[in-house]
Amino acid sequence: MPLQTSPSLASPSLASPSLSAASRAQGAPGSTRRSVILTAAAAASSALVQSEVARAAIVQTDTAKLAPLPLPSGIRSRYVPNINGLTFHVLEAGFESKGRPCLLLLHGYPEIAYGWRKLMLPLAAAGFHVLAPDMRGYGRTIGWDDSYDADVFPFRHANLVRDAIGLVFAFGYRTAAVIGRDAGSPVAAYCAVIRPDVFRSVAMMTSPFAGMPALPFNTVEGGADGPTIPPRASTINDQLAKLSRPRKHYQVYYTTREANDNMRNCPQGLHAFLRAYYHYKSADWKENKPFRLAALTAEELAKMPTYYIMDIDKGMAETVAAVMPTAAEIAACKWLPEDELAVYTAEYGRTGFQGGLNGYRRMAPRFSADLQTFSGRTIDVPSLFIGGKSDWGVFQNPGSFETMQKTACTQMRGAHLIDGAGHWLEQEQPEQVSKLLIQFLQDASAVNRKL
């Protein structure tokens, strides 16, 4: 179990009073040389313990001792060191021959690179060298800090773009196509905005892209107009709590200290938790019938299922336990049979969820400041969106789906919602997703060759 650092040891601001006490002791009446020495020694000891705990919280898995992943023939697992301070675990397909165009796949939460296993071989068969990393904070990628009290600044979107560029370059490519799903979708979008010379086409899945974070505009004379980005749904959490049935936004819950332990060490067991979580957000849960919400209000958001707008007194473990599928439903789940779910159980049992949860802690202005450098920029390379017809993720931020198509992407090639697919569409309907992606990537490649 990875060490969870306590606040008293992790925060430099909490360690500093010992040093201040030493300074005060030097000038205090009746102070002695012995008291000053003891105080300074205590401060040094505290700093040493803090340093040791910080090092212990860095994920440094002995990958040689991990059981091999049960991968289809034609997909291999490898480790790529020295990528933006991490050693990345990458699944790879289409590696048999040189000269193929590079395709980077960025997974969502709570997933790992293994989630792309059903798409990688069809994409490789279409002529691509396919790379699917365990992203920062996930799976077998190592070197990140798994403690709640760690600085989450390395998990900001701009740094994840740097991770992506580093991987593409490490494999010897100057250009690539990028596909992102769920939490990986905005990363893919930012890749295309920030480095369109590298990422020549982009496909986003599940999470629409509504544009770059805006900077204030026309404020000198007291005005405030120009393009703005709607606030995130999580900003109205206080209003959700005031509903007649008090609620809370899952994104806010995922920023709390207790979220990781609630899921990782839940009473029903991790395997049962993941089974219920994946079931609840899939097309198998027949109540997933998403529609466009009228506005970003508490009343409208509360129309979504409890995996997004939770009851205020429940954690995610309790939330999904209420919809645990029956034994018959589990046996009928062909897109995620028990042996494949066991891979997720083993990986998250080893790492916990905090690395993925850190991605939900980017609400402070310092996390979007570097993205605001690109305020007003659009995605100007060929782009595609794919979602599931049973996926509330497409509509959870009212207006984003439409804004993506109208203004945020200038070369949008299509926005498809797939029958029989929920949130995990690359696993639920891999044939349909593969067909759409291959057609898009081939068309985009033809366009880029003419430029």
SULDAZI-V865448 format. One record per backbone hydrogen bond with DSSP energy under -0.5 kcal/mol. NH is the residue of the N-H (numbers start at 1). CO is the residue of the C=O. E is the energy in kcal/mol with one decimal. If there is no record, write none. Layout:
NH_CO_E / NH_CO_E
This chain:
5_3_-0.7 / 9_6_-1.3 / 10_6_-1.9 / 11_7_-1.8 / 12_10_-0.6 / 14_11_-1.1 / 15_11_-1.0 / 16_12_-1.6 / 18_15_-1.2 / 19_15_-0.5 / 19_16_-0.8 / 20_16_-1.8 / 21_17_-2.4 / 22_18_-1.5 / 23_19_-1.7 / 24_20_-2.2 / 25_21_-2.2 / 26_22_-1.2 / 27_23_-0.6 / 27_24_-0.9 / 28_24_-0.8 / 31_28_-1.8 / 36_32_-1.9 / 37_33_-2.4 / 38_34_-2.6 / 39_35_-2.4 / 40_36_-2.5 / 41_37_-2.5 / 42_38_-2.4 / 43_39_-2.2 / 44_40_-2.4 / 45_41_-2.6 / 46_42_-2.4 / 47_43_-2.3 / 48_44_-2.2 / 49_45_-2.5 / 50_46_-2.5 / 51_47_-2.2 / 52_48_-2.5 / 53_49_-2.8 / 54_50_-2.3 / 55_51_-2.1 / 56_52_-2.1 / 57_53_-1.5 / 58_55_-1.1 / 59_144_-3.4 / 60_58_-0.6 / 63_61_-1.5 / 65_62_-1.9 / 66_63_-1.2 / 71_69_-1.9 / 75_72_-1.8 / 76_92_-2.5 / 78_90_-2.2 / 80_88_-3.1 / 81_79_-0.6 / 83_86_-2.7 / 84_82_-0.7 / 86_83_-1.7 / 87_142_-2.3 / 88_80_-2.6 / 88_86_-0.6 / 90_78_-2.9 / 90_88_-0.5 / 91_132_-2.9 / 92_76_-2.5 / 93_130_-2.1 / 94_74_-0.5 / 101_127_-0.6 / 103_129_-2.5 / 104_177_-2.8 / 105_131_-2.9 / 106_179_-3.0 / 107_105_-0.6 / 111_108_-1.4 / 115_112_-2.1 / 116_113_-2.3 / 117_114_-1.9 / 119_116_-1.9 / 120_116_-1.8 / 121_117_-0.6 / 123_119_-2.3 / 124_120_-2.3 / 125_121_-2.7 / 126_122_-1.1 / 127_124_-1.9 / 128_123_-1.6 / 129_101_-2.9 / 130_93_-2.6 / 130_128_-0.8 / 131_103_-3.0 / 132_91_-2.8 / 133_105_-0.7 / 134_89_-2.8 / 135_133_-0.7 / 138_135_-2.3 / 141_138_-1.5 / 142_87_-2.4 / 143_59_-2.5 / 146_57_-2.5 / 146_144_-0.5 / 150_147_-1.3 / 154_151_-0.5 / 155_152_-2.1 / 156_153_-2.0 / 159_156_-0.6 / 160_156_-1.6 / 161_157_-2.0 / 162_158_-1.6 / 163_159_-2.0 / 164_160_-2.1 / 165_161_-2.6 / 166_162_-2.5 / 167_163_-2.0 / 168_164_-2.2 / 169_165_-2.7 / 170_166_-2.2 / 171_167_-1.5 / 172_169_-2.1 / 173_168_-1.9 / 176_198_-2.9 / 177_102_-2.2 / 178_201_-2.0 / 179_104_-2.8 / 180_203_-2.3 / 181_106_-2.3 / 182_205_-2.3 / 184_181_-2.6 / 185_182_-1.7 / 186_182_-0.7 / 187_183_-0.7 / 188_184_-2.2 / 189_185_-2.4 / 190_186_-2.9 / 191_187_-2.2 / 192_188_-1.8 / 193_189_-1.7 / 194_190_-3.1 / 195_191_-2.4 / 198_195_-1.2 / 199_195_-2.8 / 200_176_-1.7 / 200_198_-1.1 / 201_176_-0.6 / 202_382_-2.3 / 203_178_-2.1 / 204_384_-3.1 / 205_180_-2.3 / 206_386_-1.9 / 207_205_-2.0 / 208_206_-0.6 / 210_208_-0.6 / 212_377_-0.6 / 222_219_-1.7 / 225_217_-1.1 / 235_232_-1.9 / 236_233_-1.8 / 237_234_-1.3 / 240_236_-1.8 / 241_237_-1.7 / 242_238_-0.6 / 242_239_-0.8 / 243_240_-1.3 / 246_244_-0.7 / 247_240_-2.0 / 248_310_-2.2 / 250_308_-2.9 / 252_249_-0.7 / 253_249_-2.2 / 254_250_-2.5 / 255_252_-1.4 / 256_253_-1.9 / 259_256_-0.8 / 262_258_-2.4 / 263_259_-1.6 / 264_260_-2.9 / 265_261_-2.3 / 266_263_-1.0 / 269_266_-1.4 / 273_269_-2.3 / 274_270_-2.6 / 275_271_-2.3 / 276_272_-2.4 / 277_273_-2.6 / 278_274_-2.8 / 279_275_-2.1 / 280_276_-2.8 / 281_277_-1.4 / 282_279_-1.5 / 285_279_-0.7 / 285_282_-1.0 / 286_284_-1.0 / 288_285_-2.1 / 289_287_-1.5 / 297_295_-1.7 / 301_297_-2.8 / 302_298_-2.0 / 303_300_-1.8 / 304_301_-2.1 / 308_305_-1.8 / 309_305_-2.2 / 310_248_-1.9 / 310_308_-0.8 / 312_246_-1.9 / 314_311_-1.9 / 319_315_-2.0 / 320_316_-2.3 / 321_317_-1.4 / 322_318_-0.9 / 322_319_-0.5 / 323_320_-1.7 / 324_321_-1.3 / 330_326_-2.5 / 331_327_-2.3 / 332_328_-1.5 / 333_329_-0.5 / 333_330_-1.1 / 334_332_-1.4 / 337_334_-0.5 / 340_337_-0.7 / 341_337_-2.4 / 342_338_-1.9 / 343_340_-0.9 / 344_340_-0.9 / 345_341_-2.3 / 346_342_-2.4 / 347_343_-2.2 / 348_344_-3.0 / 349_345_-2.0 / 350_346_-1.2 / 351_347_-2.3 / 352_348_-2.2 / 356_353_-0.6 / 357_353_-2.7 / 358_354_-2.1 / 359_356_-1.3 / 360_357_-2.1 / 361_358_-1.5 / 367_364_-2.0 / 368_365_-1.2 / 369_365_-1.1 / 372_368_-2.0 / 373_369_-0.5 / 373_370_-0.6 / 374_371_-2.0 / 375_372_-1.9 / 377_374_-2.4 / 379_408_-2.9 / 380_378_-0.8 / 382_200_-0.6 / 383_411_-2.0 / 384_202_-1.4 / 385_414_-2.1 / 386_204_-2.2 / 387_416_-2.9 / 389_418_-2.6 / 390_421_-2.7 / 391_388_-1.8 / 392_390_-0.6 / 394_391_-1.1 / 395_392_-1.2 / 396_392_-0.9 / 398_396_-0.7 / 400_397_-2.3 / 403_399_-2.7 / 404_400_-2.5 / 405_401_-1.0 / 406_402_-2.1 / 407_403_-2.6 / 408_403_-2.2 / 409_404_-1.3 / 410_379_-2.6 / 411_379_-0.7 / 412_409_-0.5 / 413_383_-3.4 / 416_385_-2.7 / 418_387_-2.8 / 421_418_-1.1 / 423_281_-2.9 / 425_422_-0.6 / 427_424_-2.2 / 428_424_-2.7 / 429_425_-2.4 / 433_429_-2.1 / 434_430_-2.8 / 435_431_-2.1 / 436_432_-2.0 / 437_433_-2.6 / 438_434_-2.8 / 439_435_-2.0 / 440_436_-2.1 / 441_437_-3.1 / 442_438_-2.4 / 443_439_-2.1 / 444_440_-2.9 / 445_441_-2.3 / 446_442_-1.9 / 447_443_-2.0 / 448_444_-2.7 / 449_445_-2.0 / 450_446_-0.8 / 450_447_-0.8 / 451_447_-0.6 / 451_448_-0.7
